[in-house]
C-alpha cells in the first residue's frame, strides 16, 4: 500500500515509535475536541487521587501541562516527572515549567524504555501514546515495572474504530474510515487497554470514555481532507466521490447537520500489593 502521507508536514512518527507507520493523527487536528480531552483529564486526575509526597510520571508528556499539575499536587515532598522523546516538546516543557516556577522535571525517553527506577512511582499517566505503538505490550510492561505495589495508572487513548463521519454516502464514509484505520499504527488501542494492563499484571479498577466531537464550525477539518486524499490514492474511492463527500460535509456544517467524532477511553488500574 502506498504511503502518500510521508511528505506532509507535521507528522512525527518517531515521537512514539520509530518502527511505526507514518501517523495521521496530529494534536492540531484535535484542537476542536480539546474540551472533551480536558474532561477526560479531569476524570483521570480525580481517579488517580494524587497525594502530597507521592511520585508521579506522565509518559509522553508533550507540552508538560499534566506534569505541572502533578507537581502542584505532590508538593515539595514528592516528585513529578515527564518522559518525552521529542526534543522540541521536551525543551518547550522545561521552559514552561521554569517560567511558572514549577517543580516539574522532564527527561528524554520513550514508552518502551522508561529512564526510571523499578517500583519508584505511585502514579503514572499515559495519554494518546498507545495508538502510535507497534508493541503496546512492551509499554504496559514498563508501566508495571516503574509502579510500586499499590501504585495507580491511567492510560487514555482513542479508538479509531469508533469514528463517525456524517453526512455522506455510507460506502464512501466507510472507505475513508478504513483508510484512516489502515494507516494508523494501533488504531483500536482504546478498546485494547484493559486487556493490555491486565496482561501486565495490573488490576483494572474503572473505565471511562468520552466522545470527542468536532465543532461543527470547522466543517470536515484538515484531517478528513487528508484521509480522503489517501483513500483516492489507494483506489478506495474516486476523486468525484471524495469531492461529493467534502461538499456534503461543508453543506452539513452550514446547516448544522454534521457530526464528526471518535471515542477516547481512559482506564484506571493499580499494581497489586
Buried (B, 14 or more C-beta within 10 A) or exposed (E): EEEBBEEBEEBBBBBBBEEBBBBBBBEEBBBBBEEBBEBBBEBBBEBBEBBEEBBBBBBBBBBBBBBBBBBBBBBEEBBBBBBBBBEEBBEBBBEBBEEEEBBBBBBEBBBBEBEBEEEBBBBBBBBBBBBBBBBBEBBBBBBBBBBBEEBBBBBBBBBBBBBEBBBBEEEBBBBBBBBBBBBBBBBBBBBBBBBBBBBBBBEBBEEBBBEBBBBBEBBBBBBBBBBBBBBBBBEBBEEEBBEBBBEBBEEBBEEEEBBBBBBBBBBBBBBEE
